[in-house]
């Protein structure tokens, strides 16, 4: 806003078409990164509740928000657009806050939030497009057309994502790129292919991108850790870029006029609409009240509403420019208020799980080839039988060995006389056949992002 036409930068920018196209690219990167970082076991465990939240939940929030917006004085066209545009949570915002906050949530809570936020954007996109076209056509696009449109989008998007994900995985095995940089380029190309093909087939490209990311992220990727860091950076760049675009497109002089109504809508969405709908969606799955309350609270908004708000402006829907101004308040309040309370709420509601502190250094093996072996990291707890034992006293199976010990800020070279201390992070190389014995000795391995 400071850089915009009414700020000190005086940059005149009101190109909604460019913003929409840039936002589409940003969403591809954001959703692909979310998919890459979503474990398949997490998807299996919360597939039912996450699917309900990503479909029925989005429609429910959009409906409540539209009714409220109309009740406080906005016309139905504007109210319906606000409901559709602001109905979904933002994948990049949720992933970033959960990882950066340092809080370790119970697995079902974290998985539900991440899978919901990664998969509910397509429904919000579909709703926004349907509502926009319905308003332009005078209501002819509503009714049963919505259900058929949604079904086609989901089926094509899901099918294309699965096919492209497995196809790229097979291509990586056969092509064997000679450089890690080439693998990164291929993955970026894969994300755009996963979006483009189903979109041209009238399916949901955004759902396809997320599904393809899940399949690739859970496969055997060469240079996997490096690729995850690259796509994490691209997702952050996309998020930051869209917030800058939002600031340039917003005119402070217009915000003052709309502020009272917009703040009411943002507050209603954060404190009423999402909690009510999430509770109704999750009760059949027997989630405890504390988990429902936490999932309700972490309804972060980010780049997605900015992109969606541009679409009705481009299409010439009635009241669309006013919707964009209201979205500013929805995004700001919906990102900062829940985001600031993530750690505090997790502690108060008891949804944290005890996790060892992260190591000061992380060791990883990067290879173009699929290796017959694995590098695992373990945290040495006092309760483990290997604690206070020297390496010479431990009977490691053949094909397994300690390669490095991280002790605070020190890197300790493993020797027969080295004693494992509580708080150590121990890196062990093991063959697939001996892995069960290593897990029996050291417990569950650590997960590094």
N, C-alpha and C positions, 0 to 999 in steps of 0.2 A: 504493500500500500504506500509505503514511503517512497518507493521508486516510481510509482505510477503517476498518471497525469495530474492528480491533485496533491501529490507529495513533493518532496524536495528533488526527486529524480526527474520529474516531468517527462516520463516515458509514456507516450500516447499509445495505448494498446487496448483494442476492443475487438480483436479478431477471434470470435467464438469458433469459427471453422478450424483455425489453426489449433486453438486450445483443445478442441474435441479430438482432432487427429493425434496431437501430441499426447493427450490423455489416454487414447486407445493404446498407443505404444507403451505408455507407462503401466497401464493395467496388465498388458501381456507380460511384462517383466515381473510385476508384483505377484501375479497369480502363479507364474511359472516357478518363481522362487519359493512361494508358499508350498507348492506341490513337491518340489525337491526336498523340502525339509519336513514333510509329513510322513512319519513311519506308517507302513501298511498295517502294522498291528494296531496302531491307534485308530486307523480308519475302520478296520473290522470291528473294533470294540465299541465304537460310538456311531456306526453307520446309521442306525435307525433314528436315534434322537437328533443327530446332526442333520440328517435329511429332512426331518420334520421342521426343524428350525430354519433350514435354508429354503424351504418352500412355503409351507403353511405359515410359519413364523413371519416370513417376509411379507406375505399377503396380509396377515393379521395386523402387523405394525403399520403397514401402509394404510390400511382401512381406518384404524383408530386415529392415526395422525391426520388423515384427510378430514374425518368427522370433526376432530377438535379444531383444526384450522378453519373449517367452515363455521363452526360454532362461535369463534371469536371474531368473525366479521369478514373473512376472506371468501371470495366467490368460489364456486365448485371447481372451475378449471384450475385455478391456482392451488386450491386445497388438494385436489387429486394429484397434481404434479409434485407437490411437496411430499405427499405420502409415498409416492413411487420412488422419487429421487433419494430420499433419506431413509429408506426402509432397511437397507443392509448394513452390516458392520464391515469394516475395512480390514482385509487380510494383512497388509503390510503394517498397519498400525497395531493390530493385535499381536502379530509375531514380534515386532520390534519391542513393544512395551513388556511383554511377558519375558523375553530373553534379557532385556536390558535392566529390568527391575531387580534381578537377583533372587526373586522369589521362586521357589520350587513347588509348583502346584501338584496336588494329587493327579495321578495320570489321567483319570477319566475326565476331570474338570479341564485340564489343559488340552486334552485331545478334542473334547467337545467344542471348546472355544476356537481352536485352530482349524478344525475341519469345517465347522459352521462358517467361519469368516472366509475361508477359502472357497467354499461352494455356494454361498448365498448371493454373490455378486451377479451371476447369470440371471437369477430370478428378478433382481432389481433392474437389470438392464432390460429384460423382457417386459416388465411392468411399465417402465418409463416409455419404451417404444410403443406399447399398446395404448397407453393413456394418451400419449402425444398424438398418435394417429387417430385415435377416437375423437379427440377434441377438434382436430383439423377437419375430420370428415363429418362432424356433427353427431357423433355417437354410433355411426354405422360399424365401427371396428370393435364395439363392445359385445358382450353376450358370449355365445358358444365359440365365437371366433377366438376369444382369449384362450380357452382351454385347449383348442386344437393347436394354436400357435405355440403355447407353452410346451405341450407334449412333443411337438416336432422339434423344437429347439433343444429340449433336454435329451431326447433319444439320439438325434444326430450328433450333438455335442459330446455326449458320453461315448457313443460308438467311435467317433473320429479320434477322441482322446486316447482311448484304449488302443486302437489300431496304430496310430502314429507313435505312441509311446513304445509299444513293442517293436514297431518297425525301425525306429531310430536305434533302439537297443541292439537289434540284430545287425544294423548297418555298422555300428561301432565295433562289433565283434569281427565283422568281415573286412572292414576298411582298414582298421589298425592305423590311425593317423600317426605320423612320425613326430608330432610335436603337441605338447599340452595346449599351446595356443590354438592349434587347429581344432582340437576337441571343444574348446570354449566357443570358437566361431560356429562350429557345427551345432552346438547346443542352442546358441542364440537363433540360428536359422531354424532349428527344430521348433522353438517356441512360436515363431511367426508362422511356420507352416501349420502348426497345431491350431492357430487362431484362424488363419486365412481359409483353409479348405472347408471346414464346417460352416464358416460364415457365408462363403459362396454357395453352399448347399442349403442356405436358410436355417442353419443350426446355430447353437450357441458356441461361438468361438472361445468365449471366456471359460466356459465349463470344460471345453476340450483342452485348453492350455493347462488348467489345474490338474486334470486327470492325467494328461501326458507327463506332467512334472512329477506326479506321485509315482507313476510306473518307472520313469527314468531314475528318480531318486532312490528307489528301493531296489534297483538293479545294480549290476557290477559295472560302475562307471570308471573309466581310467581317470587318474588324477582327480578323484572324487572330492577330496577336501579342498583342493584349489578351485575346482568348479563351483563348489558351494559358496566359497568366499567371493568369487567373481559375481555370481548371481545375487548374493546378498548385497553387494555394493551397487549393482544395477537397480535393485529394488529400492534401496535407499535414495539413489539419485533420482529415480522416478517419483518417489514420494515428495522429496524436496522440490523438485521441478514443478510439480502440480500445485504445491502450496504457494510457490512464487507466482505461478500463473493466476491462481485465485486472487492473490493480492493485487496483481496488475489489473485484473478485470473488475475488481470491486471499486466503487466510487464512494469515498467516505461521506460525501454530501447526501447520497441516497440512503446510506446506512442509518443515519440519524432518524430519518423519517420512519423507517421500517423497524427500528430497534425494539420497541416495546412488544409488538406482536411476534417478532422473530425470536426474542428471548423466551417468551411464553411457549412457543412451539418447540424450541430446543429443550427447554426444561421439561415439558410434557413428554417428549420423546425419551429423554434420559431417565426420568424418575417415575413415569407412569406407563407409557405404551410398551416399552421393551420389557420391564419387569412383569407386567400382566401377561403378555403374550408368551414370554419364555416360561413362566410358571405353568400356564395351561398346556404348553407343548411338552414339557418335561415330566409333569406329574404322572402320566401313564407309564413312564419308564422307571418310576420309583427312585428318582433322584432325591436325596435328602434335602431338606429345606435350605441348609447352609450352602450346598452346591448350587441349588437353583438361584439363591440370592446372589452368589458371586458371579455366575454366568450372566445373570440379568444386568449386573452392574458394569461388567466389562464389555459394554457395547460401543466400542471405539469407532469413530468416523474419521475418514482421511481423504485420500485422493478420489475414491469412487464417486461420492456425491458431486464433486467438482466436475468430473467428466460427464456424469449423467445430466447435470443441470445445463450443460452446454447444448445438449441434443435438442430439447424443445425450443431453445432460442433459435437454433439454426433452422428448425422445421417451421418456425413462425407460429407456434402454438400461442393461444391467447394468455397473456399474463406471465409469459415465460421469463422476461427480464426481472420481474419482481421475485420470481422463484429463485433466481440466481443470487439475489441479495440476501434472501432469507437463508439460503444454503450456507452462506458465510458464517452465520451465527450457529447453525446446526453443527457444522464441521468443527468450529473452534470450541464450543461448549462440549460437544460430543467427543472431542479428543483430549482436551486438557483436564476436565473434571474427573472422568473415570480413570484416565491415565495416571493422575496424581494419587489416586486412592488404591491402586492395584495391590501394593505391598501391605498397606494398613488393613484393607478389607480381608486379605488372605489370612492375616494373623488373627483378626477379630472373629472371623467366621470358621476358623480351624480347618481350612482346606489346603494347608501347606503339608508337604512331606519332608522328612529329614533327608538332606542330601549332603555328601561330603563337600568341603570347599574345593573350588576348581584349582588345578595345579598352576604353578607359576610359568611352566613351560609345557607345551604340547608336542608330542612326537607323532609323526604320521609317515606312512610309506606311500609314495606316489609312483604309480607305474602305468604304462600304457597296456601292459599285458595283465591278464587275470592270473594272479599268483596263487600257488598251492600252499597257502599259509595265511596267518592273520596276526596283526599286532594289536594286543589288548592292553588296556590300562585299568589298574585296580587301585582302590583307596584302601590303605591298611587301617582298619579299625581295631581298637583294643580287644574286641570280642572275637576277632578272627584267630584261629589256631596258629596262623603263621606269624602273628605279632610277637616281637621280641626273639624270634628265631633267626639264626644265621643262615645264609644261603646254603652252606655246606650241610646243614641239618635237614634241609628240605629235600624230599625225594621227588624231584621233577621227572615227569615222564620223558622218555626218549623223544626228541623232536620239539621240546619246549625249553626255553631259557629266558632268564631275566636279561634285558638289554640296557635298561636305564632306570634309575631311581631319582625322582624329583623330591627333594626334601627342603621345603620352604623355598628359598632363593638359590639353593645349591643343587647342582647336578652331580649325583653320586655314581661313580663307576662301580658296577657290581663285581664283587670279589667273593671268594668262598667265605671269608671272615665277616663280610658285611652283614650287619644285623638289621632286620626290618623293624622300623620304629612306627608306632601309631602316628598317623598324619602323613606318612609317605605315600607317594603316588608311584606305583611300580608298573613298568612297561614290560610285557612278556610276549615273545614271539612263540607261536605254537602252530602245529599242523592241525588240519581239521580233525584227524583221528584222535589227537590228544587233548583237544579243546575241552571236552566234558570233564576230564580229570583236573585240568587247570581251574575250571570254574568251581569244581568241588573243593579245591584248596583255597581259592581266593575270593569266591563269591561272585556277585554280579559285577560285570565290567562297567567302567564309567562311560558316559556318552559325552563327546566333545562336539561343540558347534563351531 
